[in-house]
Amino acid sequence: MPTLWIQNARIIDPAAKRDAIGDLYVNDAGKIVPSLSAAAKKRARKIDAAGLVACPGLVDVHVHFREPGQTHKETIATGSRAAAAGGFTTVVCMPNTSPVADNAGTIQAIKDAADRDAVVRVYPTGCITTGMKGQALAPIGSLKRAGVVAITDDGDCVQSNALMRSAVEYAKMFDLPVMDHCQDHSLTQGAVMNEGVMSSRLGLRGWPNAAEDIIVSRNVILSSYTGAHIHCQHISSKYSVELIRRAKARGTRITAEATPHHIALTDAALEHYDTHYKMNPPVRTEEDRLAIIEGLRDGAIDIIATDHAPHTDYEKDREFDNAPNGILGLETSLPVTLDILVRQSKFKLPHVIDLMTRKPAQLLNLEAGTLAEGANADICLFDPKEKWLYDAKKGQSKSANSPWSGQTLTGRVKYTIVGGKVVFENGKIK
């Protein structure tokens, strides 16, 4: 592997509190080094990064790569390419595949596919319950030994409080975070969008904030009671943000994520029944959107995660009630987040980079999110000012279900480097 010399970049490394113009050096072992010898500099590949930001490769702890069993939507190969195009060097896959990832054999199959096909680092999660049916615990110990970094029944929240208590107690024994999709099913039967004025206008069954808030409250109580780390996925409700904020003030081991779509969109976007705006949990009101942004500002919400959820055109092109939930997120996450948090909400750029690198890596104990000496050379180089037209059909994902397709976005990934290897450069996978 050739050495790399990245020159004249604005280097932002939140782990080291670094924000300065400078150079980055990568040795032939794919590690960050403080400098290169004169001879190594001569033979190094040089990247002139003037005007670009160099940061740790982005980390996404919530993606759906659909393999095994749903490869008409996405594969580990295509999903990892979409990740690279979005500046992500590390992603964590959810276990709601076919079959679900509730045993060591399926986890090994996912790891083998990632080793064979992925261009970025792909980590698996395992199910909380067997078959993701919420009735009996999956073999958490064997899942841990197989290599999962967390357990979750994402997309099908465990409804039994007693079972969830057992799950988090076992997970604590194995030092595994529990990631929870917070949804009380009894309040969301037949619901397809946020409950409110817009759902009444459109004649669609509403999904109340309380469906999320009740489970977030449950998780706060269980985390306080057991000391286990519970991570609340894709928070959408202003009340949940406040519940988490207060729990953290008491020292509870609760963490939370927000998606780019929940900080960018509201239920007003559904006025034309466009299924590209249908997701779980639903986008909600402007008050909810602003509350999530404030949660990211003050630390009530820890990280940004995409919930990248590919679906085919023929699946999404149905009546709103019958179309599946979910949208693409990996290729648009950085520009959308920069627009909402930096340009509109006046976050400092290093803060936003922290939400997408060091903090998600730290949350799941991943070796990522830093440009420290000796670290893997996982690097994202992006132009924060470049405007570009996003066409989901021409993207790297196998699917094209994005609400941002056809829109001009600001902020574009130019290079993605994994372990010192350039895997994405100026719009192309290498």
Backbone torsions as a table, in degrees:
resi	resn	phi	psi	omega
1	MET	NA	128.9	-179.6
2	PRO	-70.4	153.7	173.6
3	THR	-73.6	157.9	-179.9
4	LEU	-124.3	143.8	175.4
5	TRP	-132.3	103.6	179.5
6	ILE	-93.6	120.0	-168.9
7	GLN	-111.8	141.5	167.2
8	ASN	65.3	25.2	-179.3
9	ALA	-85.4	156.7	165.0
10	ARG	-83.1	105.7	-174.8
11	ILE	-89.6	118.9	177.4
12	ILE	-118.1	112.5	178.9
13	ASP	-129.0	92.1	-176.0
14	PRO	-57.6	-31.8	-179.4
15	ALA	-61.8	-32.3	179.7
16	ALA	-103.7	4.6	-175.7
17	LYS	53.3	43.0	-177.5
18	ARG	-105.7	130.9	174.6
19	ASP	-150.8	92.7	-174.0
20	ALA	-158.2	157.0	173.7
21	ILE	-76.5	133.8	-179.7
22	GLY	-178.9	-166.9	-178.1
23	ASP	-115.8	151.7	172.6
24	LEU	-119.2	142.4	-178.8
25	TYR	-123.1	138.5	179.5
26	VAL	-128.8	126.6	-179.4
27	ASN	-83.0	178.9	-175.2
28	ASP	-75.5	-2.3	172.7
29	ALA	-95.6	3.6	177.9
30	GLY	77.6	27.4	-179.5
31	LYS	-114.2	151.1	173.9
32	ILE	-72.3	132.2	177.4
33	VAL	-130.1	157.1	-177.7
34	PRO	-69.4	-26.4	178.7
35	SER	-165.5	176.0	175.2
36	LEU	-122.5	154.5	175.1
37	SER	-66.7	163.9	179.4
38	ALA	-58.8	-40.1	180.0
39	ALA	-67.4	-40.6	179.4
40	ALA	-66.4	-36.3	177.8
41	LYS	-63.3	-35.6	-178.8
42	LYS	-65.9	-38.8	-176.5
43	ARG	-94.4	-5.0	-177.5
44	ALA	-68.5	149.3	168.7
45	ARG	-75.5	126.1	-177.8
46	LYS	-102.6	132.6	176.0
47	ILE	-118.9	114.9	177.1
48	ASP	-78.9	107.7	-175.1
49	ALA	-105.9	24.8	176.8
50	ALA	-58.1	129.3	-178.9
51	GLY	86.4	-5.5	179.9
52	LEU	-104.3	156.1	171.6
53	VAL	-97.9	131.4	172.5
54	ALA	-109.1	121.2	-179.5
55	CYS	-137.1	168.4	173.4
56	PRO	-56.2	148.6	175.2
57	GLY	-53.4	138.3	-177.2
58	LEU	-66.1	151.7	-177.2
59	VAL	-124.6	126.2	179.5
60	ASP	-122.4	116.5	-176.2
61	VAL	-94.8	17.1	-177.2
62	HIS	-152.1	88.1	176.1
63	VAL	-133.2	157.7	176.2
64	HIS	-120.6	107.3	-179.6
65	PHE	-99.4	0.0	166.2
66	ARG	65.7	3.7	-179.8
67	GLU	-110.9	126.0	13.3
68	PRO	-89.4	162.7	163.2
69	GLY	94.1	-17.8	-179.1
70	GLN	-129.9	40.4	-170.6
71	THR	-75.0	-1.8	170.3
72	HIS	-72.2	-19.4	179.5
73	LYS	-93.2	-43.8	-174.8
74	GLU	-166.2	156.8	171.4
75	THR	-129.0	169.0	175.3
76	ILE	-61.6	-35.3	178.3
77	ALA	-64.1	-53.3	-177.0
78	THR	-70.9	-37.7	178.3
79	GLY	-63.2	-40.4	179.9
80	SER	-68.7	-31.1	176.1
81	ARG	-69.7	-38.2	174.3
82	ALA	-63.2	-38.7	177.3
83	ALA	-61.2	-48.2	-179.7
84	ALA	-60.3	-40.5	178.8
85	ALA	-64.1	-26.2	178.5
86	GLY	-91.7	1.8	179.0
87	GLY	91.0	6.3	-178.7
88	PHE	-88.1	132.9	176.7
89	THR	-111.4	-12.7	179.3
90	THR	-139.6	128.8	177.7
91	VAL	-135.3	155.5	179.5
92	VAL	-122.4	121.4	-175.4
93	CYS	-89.0	140.0	174.9
94	MET	-79.2	156.2	-171.0
95	PRO	-93.3	7.9	-176.1
96	ASN	-84.8	60.1	178.1
97	THR	-97.2	-168.9	178.2
98	SER	-132.1	100.9	5.0
99	PRO	-75.8	163.3	178.2
100	VAL	-67.7	156.4	-175.8
101	ALA	-87.3	71.8	-177.9
102	ASP	-113.0	14.4	179.7
103	ASN	-150.1	161.9	-174.5
104	ALA	-64.3	-32.5	-179.7
105	GLY	-63.3	-44.6	179.1
106	THR	-67.1	-39.1	177.1
107	ILE	-60.4	-42.9	-179.9
108	GLN	-64.9	-38.4	178.0
109	ALA	-62.3	-40.5	178.1
110	ILE	-65.5	-43.4	179.1
111	LYS	-63.8	-40.2	178.8
112	ASP	-63.9	-42.3	178.4
113	ALA	-64.1	-39.1	178.6
114	ALA	-65.4	-43.4	178.1
115	ASP	-61.9	-35.2	-176.0
116	ARG	-81.7	-39.9	-165.4
117	ASP	-116.5	-21.8	-170.6
118	ALA	-79.9	145.4	175.0
119	VAL	-102.0	-4.3	173.5
120	VAL	-126.9	175.5	179.4
121	ARG	-79.9	126.6	-176.9
122	VAL	-121.5	123.2	178.8
123	TYR	-113.6	141.5	178.9
124	PRO	-94.2	154.8	164.8
125	THR	-113.0	161.0	176.8
126	GLY	-115.7	164.0	-179.2
127	CYS	-73.3	152.1	170.2
128	ILE	-74.8	-42.4	-175.8
129	THR	-121.7	154.7	179.3
130	THR	-64.5	131.3	-179.7
131	GLY	66.7	8.4	-173.8
132	MET	52.7	36.3	-177.6
133	LYS	-98.9	-5.0	175.8
134	GLY	70.9	23.3	-175.5
135	GLN	-113.8	-33.2	-179.3
136	ALA	-146.6	147.7	-177.0
137	LEU	-68.6	141.2	169.4
138	ALA	-71.4	163.6	179.8
139	PRO	-74.4	84.2	-170.2
140	ILE	-60.8	-40.6	-179.8
141	GLY	-62.4	-44.9	-179.8
142	SER	-70.1	-31.4	174.7
143	LEU	-64.3	-41.7	177.2
144	LYS	-60.7	-47.0	179.9
145	ARG	-64.5	-29.3	179.1
146	ALA	-73.9	-17.2	174.3
147	GLY	116.6	13.6	177.8
148	VAL	-71.3	151.5	179.7
149	VAL	-103.4	-7.3	177.7
150	ALA	-168.5	168.5	172.3
151	ILE	-121.8	147.8	-177.9
152	THR	-164.6	147.2	166.9
153	ASP	-106.9	43.0	-173.7
154	ASP	-48.8	130.7	-177.9
155	GLY	94.7	-13.4	-178.4
156	ASP	-148.3	74.1	-173.2
157	CYS	-53.3	134.8	175.3
158	VAL	-64.3	120.5	-175.4
159	GLN	-89.0	-27.6	-178.5
160	SER	-78.0	118.0	178.1
161	ASN	-64.8	-36.6	179.8
162	ALA	-65.2	-43.0	179.1
163	LEU	-66.7	-40.0	178.8
164	MET	-64.9	-38.1	176.7
165	ARG	-60.2	-45.9	178.5
166	SER	-61.3	-40.8	-178.5
167	ALA	-61.2	-47.1	-176.4
168	VAL	-71.9	-29.3	176.0
169	GLU	-67.0	-44.6	176.5
170	TYR	-65.1	-42.9	-179.1
171	ALA	-60.5	-38.6	178.1
172	LYS	-62.3	-39.3	178.4
173	MET	-59.5	-34.8	-177.7
174	PHE	-99.1	9.0	178.8
175	ASP	55.2	44.9	177.6
176	LEU	-112.6	127.9	171.2
177	PRO	-65.7	147.9	174.4
178	VAL	-107.3	120.4	-179.5
179	MET	-101.9	126.2	-172.5
180	ASP	-123.6	129.0	170.7
181	HIS	-83.2	106.5	-167.1
182	CYS	-85.7	100.5	-176.0
183	GLN	-152.9	118.0	173.2
184	ASP	-84.1	109.0	-173.2
185	HIS	-63.6	-27.5	-177.5
186	SER	-66.9	-18.3	-179.6
187	LEU	-100.7	-2.0	-174.0
188	THR	-125.5	14.8	178.8
189	GLN	-60.2	118.5	179.4
190	GLY	76.6	1.6	-178.3
191	ALA	-78.0	143.3	-176.6
192	VAL	-132.1	-9.1	177.9
193	MET	-156.3	173.1	179.7
194	ASN	-57.5	138.1	176.8
195	GLU	-78.5	123.0	-179.5
196	GLY	171.2	-161.6	-178.0
197	VAL	-58.5	-43.3	-176.2
198	MET	-66.3	-40.0	178.8
199	SER	-64.6	-35.8	176.9
200	SER	-66.0	-42.4	179.1
201	ARG	-62.7	-39.8	-174.9
202	LEU	-85.7	-11.4	-178.6
203	GLY	72.2	29.7	179.7
204	LEU	-109.4	146.2	-177.3
205	ARG	-69.7	131.6	-173.2
206	GLY	-88.0	153.4	-176.2
207	TRP	-117.3	103.6	-172.3
208	PRO	-74.3	151.7	173.1
209	ASN	-52.8	-35.0	-174.8
210	ALA	-58.5	-28.6	179.4
211	ALA	-61.1	-34.4	175.4
212	GLU	-83.0	-44.7	-173.5
213	ASP	-60.3	-38.5	-178.6
214	ILE	-63.4	-42.6	-178.6
215	ILE	-74.2	-36.9	174.2
216	VAL	-59.0	-43.5	177.8
217	SER	-60.6	-43.6	176.7
218	ARG	-57.0	-44.9	-178.7
219	ASN	-67.0	-38.7	176.4
220	VAL	-60.2	-45.1	-179.6
221	ILE	-63.6	-46.0	-178.4
222	LEU	-67.0	-37.9	177.1
223	SER	-65.6	-41.8	177.5
224	SER	-63.4	-38.4	-175.1
225	TYR	-74.3	-36.6	-173.7
226	THR	-106.1	-20.1	-173.9
227	GLY	80.1	7.3	-179.3
228	ALA	-78.0	153.8	176.1
229	HIS	-87.3	115.2	175.9
230	ILE	-116.1	129.4	-179.1
231	HIS	-109.7	122.0	-179.0
232	CYS	-90.8	121.1	-174.6
233	GLN	-84.8	153.6	174.2
234	HIS	28.1	67.6	178.7
235	ILE	-65.0	134.8	-177.0
236	SER	-127.8	-11.3	-172.2
237	SER	-108.8	135.5	178.3
238	LYS	-61.4	-32.8	179.6
239	TYR	-69.4	-37.2	177.5
240	SER	-64.3	-39.5	177.8
241	VAL	-57.4	-44.8	-178.8
242	GLU	-68.7	-38.8	176.6
243	LEU	-59.1	-44.2	-179.6
244	ILE	-68.2	-41.6	179.0
245	ARG	-57.9	-46.6	-178.9
246	ARG	-68.1	-37.5	178.6
247	ALA	-63.8	-41.8	178.8
248	LYS	-64.0	-36.0	178.4
249	ALA	-62.4	-25.9	177.8
250	ARG	-89.8	-1.3	178.5
251	GLY	89.1	13.1	179.2
252	THR	-68.8	141.5	-178.7
253	ARG	-83.3	63.6	179.7
254	ILE	-115.3	136.1	175.0
255	THR	-129.9	168.8	-175.6
256	ALA	-154.3	157.2	177.7
257	GLU	-126.5	157.2	171.5
258	ALA	-127.0	148.5	177.9
259	THR	-97.5	158.0	173.7
260	PRO	-57.8	-36.4	-177.4
261	HIS	-71.6	-29.3	179.2
262	HIS	-78.4	-17.7	174.2
263	ILE	-95.0	-11.3	-175.8
264	ALA	-106.6	-28.1	-168.6
265	LEU	-120.6	158.4	172.0
266	THR	-129.6	174.6	-179.1
267	ASP	-67.0	-11.7	175.0
268	ALA	-62.6	-23.3	-179.3
269	ALA	-67.7	-14.5	-176.5
270	LEU	-90.0	6.4	-171.8
271	GLU	-60.1	-21.7	179.8
272	HIS	-105.0	15.8	178.1
273	TYR	59.2	33.6	-179.9
274	ASP	-78.5	117.0	-176.2
275	THR	-71.5	-9.9	174.6
276	HIS	-70.9	-8.5	175.6
277	TYR	-106.8	11.8	179.4
278	LYS	-96.4	120.3	-179.6
279	MET	-149.6	170.3	-179.3
280	ASN	-128.4	117.1	-1.4
281	PRO	-71.1	161.9	-176.7
282	PRO	-73.8	156.4	168.5
283	VAL	-68.0	144.5	-170.9
284	ARG	-118.5	-143.0	-172.7
285	THR	-87.2	171.0	175.9
286	GLU	-61.7	-36.5	177.2
287	GLU	-61.5	-42.6	177.7
288	ASP	-64.1	-45.5	-179.3
289	ARG	-57.7	-47.1	-178.9
290	LEU	-67.3	-34.4	178.8
291	ALA	-65.6	-37.6	177.9
292	ILE	-65.7	-41.9	177.7
293	ILE	-61.0	-42.8	178.4
294	GLU	-66.7	-33.4	175.0
295	GLY	-63.1	-39.0	175.2
296	LEU	-67.8	-33.4	-178.8
297	ARG	-68.5	-44.2	-173.9
298	ASP	-98.1	0.5	175.1
299	GLY	94.7	-0.3	175.0
300	ALA	-60.9	-38.9	172.7
301	ILE	-105.6	131.4	-167.3
302	ASP	-86.3	-37.3	-167.2
303	ILE	-146.9	167.5	167.2
304	ILE	-100.8	134.7	173.4
305	ALA	-140.3	148.4	-169.2
306	THR	-86.6	-31.0	-167.2
307	ASP	54.1	44.2	178.0
308	HIS	-55.3	114.5	-171.7
309	ALA	-134.1	87.7	-176.7
310	PRO	-73.2	141.6	171.0
311	HIS	-140.7	150.5	-179.5
312	THR	-73.2	163.6	177.7
313	ASP	-59.9	-42.2	-176.3
314	TYR	-71.7	-22.2	174.3
315	GLU	-75.8	-39.8	-178.2
316	LYS	-79.5	-26.0	-176.8
317	ASP	-84.5	66.9	-178.9
318	ARG	-140.7	175.1	174.0
319	GLU	-55.2	145.9	-173.9
320	PHE	-55.2	-42.7	-179.0
321	ASP	-59.8	-31.8	-171.8
322	ASN	-99.8	-11.5	-179.7
323	ALA	-72.5	146.7	179.3
324	PRO	-72.4	155.9	175.5
325	ASN	-79.6	146.7	170.2
326	GLY	124.6	149.8	178.9
327	ILE	-139.7	161.6	171.0
328	LEU	-67.3	156.7	179.2
329	GLY	-148.4	-22.1	-168.9
330	LEU	-67.3	-42.1	-174.2
331	GLU	-79.3	-15.6	-177.9
332	THR	-112.2	-4.8	-174.0
333	SER	-57.7	-48.7	-176.0
334	LEU	-65.1	-52.3	-179.2
335	PRO	-63.5	-38.4	179.2
336	VAL	-65.5	-43.8	-179.5
337	THR	-66.0	-41.0	177.0
338	LEU	-60.7	-41.6	-178.7
339	ASP	-64.6	-48.4	-174.8
340	ILE	-73.8	-45.2	-173.1
341	LEU	-87.4	-43.3	-176.4
342	VAL	-83.9	-56.2	-173.5
343	ARG	-75.1	-41.9	-176.5
344	GLN	-89.3	-39.8	-173.2
345	SER	-102.1	-0.5	172.1
346	LYS	64.8	32.0	168.6
347	PHE	-69.1	150.9	170.5
348	LYS	-74.8	142.7	-178.0
349	LEU	-57.6	-43.0	178.2
350	PRO	-59.8	-32.7	177.1
351	HIS	-62.9	-45.1	-179.0
352	VAL	-67.0	-41.5	176.5
353	ILE	-59.7	-39.0	178.3
354	ASP	-60.8	-40.7	179.8
355	LEU	-65.3	-18.7	-174.4
356	MET	-115.5	3.4	-177.6
357	THR	-135.3	-83.7	-174.0
358	ARG	-60.1	-46.3	-173.0
359	LYS	-67.5	-45.8	176.1
360	PRO	-64.3	-35.4	177.3
361	ALA	-63.9	-43.4	179.6
362	GLN	-64.8	-37.0	-176.5
363	LEU	-60.5	-37.2	-179.1
364	LEU	-111.7	15.4	176.5
365	ASN	57.0	45.0	-180.0
366	LEU	-95.7	147.0	175.9
367	GLU	-81.3	81.5	-175.4
368	ALA	-164.2	176.0	171.3
369	GLY	81.8	21.4	179.9
370	THR	-148.6	153.4	172.7
371	LEU	-111.6	25.2	-178.1
372	ALA	-66.3	153.8	176.6
373	GLU	-56.2	130.9	179.5
374	GLY	90.8	-11.3	179.7
375	ALA	-75.1	157.6	172.1
376	ASN	-57.5	137.9	-178.7
377	ALA	-81.1	71.1	174.1
378	ASP	-100.3	109.7	-167.2
379	ILE	-135.4	140.7	171.9
380	CYS	-115.4	128.1	173.9
381	LEU	-114.5	121.4	-178.7
382	PHE	-138.4	154.0	176.0
383	ASP	-98.6	109.6	-175.6
384	PRO	-70.6	-10.8	-174.7
385	LYS	-110.3	-12.5	-175.2
386	GLU	-69.6	131.8	175.1
387	LYS	-96.1	140.6	-178.1
388	TRP	-153.3	151.3	-179.5
389	LEU	-92.6	120.8	179.9
390	TYR	-90.6	124.2	175.9
391	ASP	-121.3	106.0	-175.1
392	ALA	-60.2	-32.0	-179.4
393	LYS	-68.6	-20.0	177.7
394	LYS	-101.8	5.9	-179.7
395	GLY	-78.6	-175.8	-175.6
396	GLN	-86.2	-20.7	179.4
397	SER	-68.5	156.2	176.9
398	LYS	-75.2	-20.7	179.1
399	SER	-110.7	176.2	-174.8
400	ALA	-139.3	25.0	-174.0
401	ASN	-85.3	75.1	180.0
402	SER	-124.6	133.3	175.6
403	PRO	-71.8	-12.3	-178.5
404	TRP	-96.2	-0.9	178.3
405	SER	-61.8	133.4	-178.7
406	GLY	88.8	-0.5	-179.2
407	GLN	-102.4	152.8	174.6
408	THR	-88.0	122.4	-179.4
409	LEU	-110.2	157.1	179.5
410	THR	-119.3	125.5	-175.5
411	GLY	108.7	113.9	-173.1
412	ARG	-135.7	133.0	176.1
413	VAL	-70.9	130.4	179.6
414	LYS	-105.5	-38.3	178.9
415	TYR	-140.2	140.4	168.5
416	THR	-125.2	127.6	-174.1
417	ILE	-122.4	127.7	-179.6
418	VAL	-122.3	116.6	-179.3
419	GLY	57.8	34.9	179.1
420	GLY	85.2	-4.8	179.8
421	LYS	-100.4	128.8	175.9
422	VAL	-74.3	114.7	-178.2
423	VAL	-106.0	-15.7	177.1
424	PHE	-144.2	131.3	-177.4
425	GLU	-147.0	117.5	173.8
426	ASN	49.2	50.8	173.1
427	GLY	91.2	-1.8	-176.4
428	LYS	-128.6	139.6	171.0
429	ILE	-74.4	134.4	-177.6
430	LYS	-92.3	NA	NA
